[in-house]
C-alpha cells in the first residue's frame, strides 16, 4: 500500500495572499480576522483532502537570513507589514497549533528553505510530496515525487505543468529567476531582461546560466527583441546574474532533526481553539467545535452550573509588536500544540448542560405554578407548529426561573404513542393570571412572537410584564456584533451550542412540525430555550447596566414597543385581492409587450433572465460599452450596470430596466400578496423586525411592506389595494423631512434651524441659498437639485454622485456643495465633529443614546474608512428618527387603549403610521395624532406631522 504524501504548506505565502486577495473581515471589536480565516479555511480543506498525511505548516521566522548577509538589499523593496496583517500573525499561529498541525519556524532561513529541505528528503526516500503555495519560486522543487498546488486558485503543477506555466522545466526555474530577477524579493537579475527575454535565452541557447555565458556569441542570432545588445548586457552584469542565482536558489540542506513520523497531525485541541474562535468570532467553527465537544462528552445527566473561565490573553495586541514575517516567541521545532490559557474571553461564560424536566402530571404542574408565583423573574417560551405567529398552533410552553433548571409543559403533541398530556385550555387558564400580571417580570427571546401566539391561543392570554427580551438586549448592546437569534447569542455570550431544530425535526419536505416530535427530544429542546433565555439575560443585562444610556434605549424605547408591535401585527391590513389580481393581469400584459420590444431592439429572441444570453446581445451583438465585469471576468449585466447604460440613452437597457421593475412588482406584490391573506382573519399580517437594521429602524417581512415603491404609478396602485373596511377610513400620519430636522437639531446650524422654525420649504430655502436667488424665484429644477443636496449630504454623497443625480459636471456639483456648507457652516462642523468622535470612540450615538459601532472607522483602507465615515454621519439622524417613530407608536397606542376609540394602527412604514378609523371618528383621531406624534420628542425645531385620509392607503398618503 502506497504511503500518503507529505503535505507542506507555505504559511507565510498564504498569509499575505489571503490578506490581499480576500474581502476584509473584522470581529465586533474592529480587529482584523480575514487573513486568519482565509488561511485556516485552506488548511482545513487540505486536511480533508489528505487525512492520513504527515503535515507541516511553515512560516518565516523572526530576523534576517543568510540571504541578507549575501545581499544587503535583499527584500529591501518590501513595504512594512500592514498593521491589520501584523495583528493576525499570532492568532493564526495559535490556531494552527490548536488544530493539531505541526508548525515550523527556523531561524536564519526562510520558509521556502525548510519546505525545500523536507521535500528533498522525502523525495529521496521515494515518498510523494505536495507543496501548497502560491510562490512561483517553489517551481524549482518540482520533480517526479514533488507537486505544487495553489489552493487559492486550484492550480496543480507537476513537471509538465511547470513547463506549460513557465515555458521551461523545473531544472531551469532558478536560471529563469536569476535572469529576470524578482521585484518582490528585490533579486536584481540582469537589467533589461524580462520574462520573454529570459525565456528566449534559456530555450534558444538550450541551457542555464553556465551554458548561456559559454555561448554569448550565439545570442545575437536569437529571435529575441534587442538580441544584438544582449551579450554586452549579460557580460556587464554577469556577477549580478550569478548573485541572483544564489539568492533565488532554495536551500535544500537546512539542519532539521525531523522525519515524517514526527509530522503526523494531532487531534484538534478544543481548549486551545475555543477561546481563539470566540475571540476571532468564527461562529460556524465554534459551533462545530462545541458540537464535537458535546458528542464526546459523557451522557450522564447532571445539574447545570455556570462557570466563568479565566481570561485569555489579548492575542491581537500580542502580535502587534512583531516585525514583518515574525513569529513571536517561535523556536525552530515542531509545535503541534500551544501553551494557551484554557479560557473563554473575559466577558463570556461556559455553559454546562442543564437539568430539564417534561411535565406530564398535574402535581408537577401545580408545583411549577407555585414556583412561577414566587419567582422574581420568569423566562418563558412557546413551541408551536409554525414560524408565522398569526397561524401557529400552540404545542407547549417552557419556563425557567433559575439558571440551569427548566421545564417543558407539552399540551398538543399528536404523534402516535404520545403520552397523556395535560389539557391545553386548563394549562392556559392556570397560567393566565401569572402571564397577564404586569407586576410579574418576564423575559423572552423575541417575546413578540410568544405574545402573539398566546393572544391567538384557544384560551387567549394577554401577556403583560415583559420586562426584558434577550434579542433586544443584544441588539441595543451592539446591533452589528452578531445576529440576534438564540443560537447565535448562545454561542457568542454563553459559549454554548444549542440543540438545533433540524437536529430533532429533520430538514426539507420531510421536516416534522413540533407537535410530531417525540417528547424525549422535544422536552430538552424546549426547556433549553427557556434556560438559555434566562442565562442570556443574566449575561447581557449585566453588560447593559454598565452603560446606562444604552440600557435606557432598551427600557424606554424597545421593550415598551414590543406589545405595540404585537398588536399591530395582529390587527393586520385589509387588502382588495380582486384589485391586485386585475393589476397583476395588466402587469403581465405589459411584460409581454416589453419582452417583444426587447426582441425587436435586439433583432432576435433571447431569455431576458439569462445573464449569458443578455451579455451576448448587449456587448457582442450591439457593441455597448462594458462598464464593469463580474468576478469571473464576464461583462456584467447587473441592474446598476443596466441603469447606467439606460442613463446613457441606450434603448435595450431602458426596456430591460422597465421589464425588471414591473416583473419585481408582479412577483413580489400583485401575485404574492393575495396568497398571504390569512384565511382566519381575511387580512395580511406583516411581521415587524426590531433587531435587523443596524441603525434602529424597523423592517418588515412576510410580506415586506417597507419597499413598495411610491414614486411610480404602478407602485401606488399596490398601495391602492390596501383598503379600509366599510364604515371606516384609513388615516396616514407621516413625519415631514424628519431626518433634515434632526440634522438641524444636531448641527445647531442657525440657517437650517430658522428655515424650519419659520415653516419654510427647506428645499426651496436651500435652493435660494445655493443658487443665490430670492425664495419666490426658485425654479422647480433648482428645488429638485437642492433636495438632492439636502438628502445627499446626509448620506455622505460626494460631488461625483451629486453631479450624476442632478445632471451637472463634477466641478459645478462641487461648487454647489461648497456653497451649501458656506451657507450652513454648522452642518459641516457637525460632520467633521462626528467623524472625529467616531474615530476616537469607535461608535456614534442617537439623541437617545442608541449606539452604532463602526469597526472600519480607523481602517487603513480608504474606501472602508470612507464608508464608515458616511455611516457615522448618517446613523445618528436615521437612528434618532427611528427612535422618535418608536416612541410615537407607544404614545399613540397608549392613547387609543385608554380612549377606547374604534381606531387601530394597522401599518408602520418608515416615518409613517397608518390607522384604520371609524368614519365618524376620523376628525377626532386626526386632530389628536398630530400633537401626539409631533410632541413625542422636543427638538430645537418643530416636528411636522402631515395627516391624510382616504379609502385606501394611496389616497390617505
C-alpha angles and dihedrals in degrees: 000000000000120000121252110253123258109250117211119185123202094219097178092053093050094046091059094040094049090049095052100033104043128069113267115265128189136178122239090274090060094251117141118252106156098100092048091050092046094052095042090049089054092047092049089051092050092049090054090050094048105029095159099041130112106245140197131181108203126200133180111263128229119282135015131320137220088272091065089057089048094050120013093204094053108138089354091137094061112108119230115278108272113251090238089059096041090057090059100053099084096040088052094050091047091049092050090053091045089056087059094247118144109247122202130197117165121187120232096025137065129251088254091061093051091048091046093051094049092045093051092048093050094044090051088056090052095252120137117240129203114199114197108205145123093213116113091206088072090067087085088069095058115114140136091301101030125076130176122220126186104205093191094058101023091237120151122196125195122160093289091043092055091050091050093047100043104019092240134069126257091266091067100041093097091051089047091054092043092056100045098029126212121264093196094057093030092239100163102212118176114321112247094020113115134170096286094045093046091050091047091053095047095046096036097050093034102229148048134282096301092052093045094051090047089054106038089134090067094053098083090061094056118108091245126126108254092010093148093062095041099086091059092048092048092048093047093051099036093120092050091049092055092044088052089050090056093046092050094047113103111226112243101186107059107154103252121162092204141115134187094264089063090054097060109124120245128220117284111269105231093191089057098040097045099067089039094053090044092052093044090043095229090161099174093052091043090053090049090049094050091048089053088051090051094049090050094046124100113271096224113118119233138167114277127242132182113239124190112213122216114265121271121229119263099264094189098053090046090061095043096083096053126113123239109292093007124143104204112237094350122160126202096258141091110280112190096164136031132230092230122148116262097243152119117229116285093262100046134085131211110233119211122203114286133233104248131181135190113217117220101146127078092227092057090047091051089053089051091052090054091048091051092049091052097043122107091208130017123203109204139177138174130222116210146166097254144028088228103092093201093057101029119117117216113248102169148330132234130202139188128183098164127044111255096022126084141153135211122211109198115200108163113026107145111184123124111278096017112159120248109282131200116268109272098220092044089053092048093048090051093048095043098085091049097045093043094049106109090199094056104087117225137183128201140171105242087349093182089076093052091046090055094045092053093043088056095043124120087256100035119223122196098210113214135170098052097160098167140026117190092208089057094041089058092042097055091041091059120340094195102040096088145335109283102226118118096254092054094044093048090052094047102041105024101029087231128133108214127218104269122226091229088056092064102025104037127228141275126005092344094054112131124230114237094258089060095055118102115250091237087069101025095054099059091040094053096040091049089057091060093042094049090047091055094045092046090052092051090051098043098040091053087058094045092051087064090057106050096180092053091045089054090057088058095042100040103031117017103038096046088050095057098079090039092056090044089056093047090051092051091047091058126179128273115234132188103236092185092056091049090050091053090047091049092052091050092048089051091055091049091050091053090051092048091049090054090047090052090051091051093051092045093045092229143049119267141157106274089201095055113095090196095053092040092050091052091052097044101042108020102035103028096029097223116173116270106237099178141352135226123247088266092055097256121138106263124243094183119143094253090054093049090048091054092047090048090053088054086060099251107156103216095052088050091054092045092051090053090047094050093046094052093041090055092049091051098047096039101039123004094043098033106040096067088053090055096058107120108239091213097053103020088229140103114250115196120194118233117217116212098178106048112074110069094220097056098261119141119243129193135217141183085055111014104216095173094079103050102128115239101181095070126067089231092055093048090053088062090055088050088064091064099086142177118245119245111292093022139088132207115242117197119196115189133180109235116228090334096166092052089050090051089049089054091050095046096043094040088211106170095212093052094042092050091051090058095039090053089049092239123160096260094209091052090046091051091047090053090052097044097042094036097232135126118272093249091051097057111121126217090251091051091050091049090051091047090051089053089051094047095050095032094059091051088058094044097256116178130212094266094055092043091051090053093047097050099031103246134118122270093254092055092046090051090051090052091052092048091049090049092053091045089055094041104033092161090066093056091046090052092051094048092045092049092051091052094047092047091051092048100046102023096234144058129221138217122231089269098048101265108150131215114193117215110202093178097050092105097033117143088223106092095209093052092045093049091051091051091049091053089051090048091057096044102038098070090054097042092041093048090049088052091050092050095051090047092052089046092052090054091048093049092047092051091050093048091048093049096042095049090215119162093250134104140179110248103171142024117193121173104301096350136093120198118202133189106221133180108251097244091052098050096098093047094048093045091051093050100042095061096063092036091059097030095051098039087102129020112227128173087253126047120264107229117210118195116203125198133180131206149138089257138024095261092053092047095049 
